[in-house]
Amino acid sequence: MRRVFLLLLPFAAVALFFAALWRSAPMELASPGAESPVELPLASTASQPPTQAAAGTAQPRSVSSLRGTEVDGRLHVDAQGNLIISEDLRRLFDYFLSTQGEEPLSASIARLEQHLAANLQQPALAQALNLLNSYLAYKAALAHLEQDFPRQNSLQALREREQRLQQLRSQWFSREQQQALFGLEQLYQDFTLARLSLLHDNSLDADAKAAAVEQLRLQQPEELQALLNVQLHQDLRRQSQALQAQGGDSRALRALRMEMVGPQATARLEALDQRRAQWQARLQAYQAARLKIEQNQGLSLADQQVQITQLEEQHFDANERQRLQAALSLQQARQAN
């Protein structure tokens, strides 16, 4: 399943994150300017077997986006056969509903119903179908929320949108269901708003902001920290490349790192930069010495190879020599680009 990366960007781009929180793009369930959610085809009920599509509902067919993929999300039941609600279930809903646009929404729902019927028995099946109806209504209302809160560079607008989102979830799901379906995502949203608030606190200087953001991150549950570490470093890599392409210097790069990942991670990255620079310098020195050997017409090919081998042993240990050729090839490829 395609999963949207939850980006942690500076203030001017964070609205993009809130516009793409969902694991699949918001479904086009509401027409522009509509005053109320559009009427959705409902999932089957317990009295209407989902193995047969309801009257007027399109039969599911093969769609290209699902070919060659595994179903994202699993179904779980307890010892009494009741459905266990989790983010796994939400991902499964989104996996099947993500085909909307390639086919009618009714066909996406019919395919999802068939999957539920093939993998669940009562009472879990009826519970899953009832929850699916609530989820479809929630997604329709969400489309209207996105219309009311278009992408804005305003922290206050993001806070207002978050408040509306909480109200929307409370309308369609119980507190327990909200926690099960959106728990980790909600933690991420809360962290993002708290981080933005720190970054825009004019009473703090740049170092204090960086330290506060790092402390905030370390206070999060381990599961969220793991997600944040992956996504923050992915986003940092993209922004660092963009900064360097624009001619940003080492001070600008350090400021970006401090803001995004804090002082400890910045120190580790700077140490890594230093090791990489040293490695590149050694490679360049080796290449220059090797070129002199290869251009020495007084040496036979065999003698050249002997001296090249000696040169490698002088400059690199056994482990480094194993990856020397790959490093040289990579360096040449970078220079060619």
Buried (B, 14 or more C-beta within 10 A) or exposed (E): BEEEEBBBBEEEBBBEBBBBBBBBBBBEBBEEEEEEBEEBBBBBEEEBEBEBBBEEBBEBEEBEEBEEEEBBBEBBBEEEEEBBBBBBBBBBBBBBBBBBEEBBBBBBBBBBBBBBBEBBEEBBBBBBBBBBBBBBBBBBBBBBBBEEBEBBEEBEBBEBBBEBBBEBBEEBBEEEBBBBBBBBBBBBBEBBBBBBEBBEEEEBEEEEBBBBBBEBBEEBEEEBBEBBEEBBBEBBEEBBEEBEEEEBEEEBBBBBBBBBBBBEBBEEBBEEEEEEEEEEEBBEEBEEBBEEBBEEEEBEEEEBEEBBEEBBEEBBEEEBEEEBEEBBEEBEEEEEE
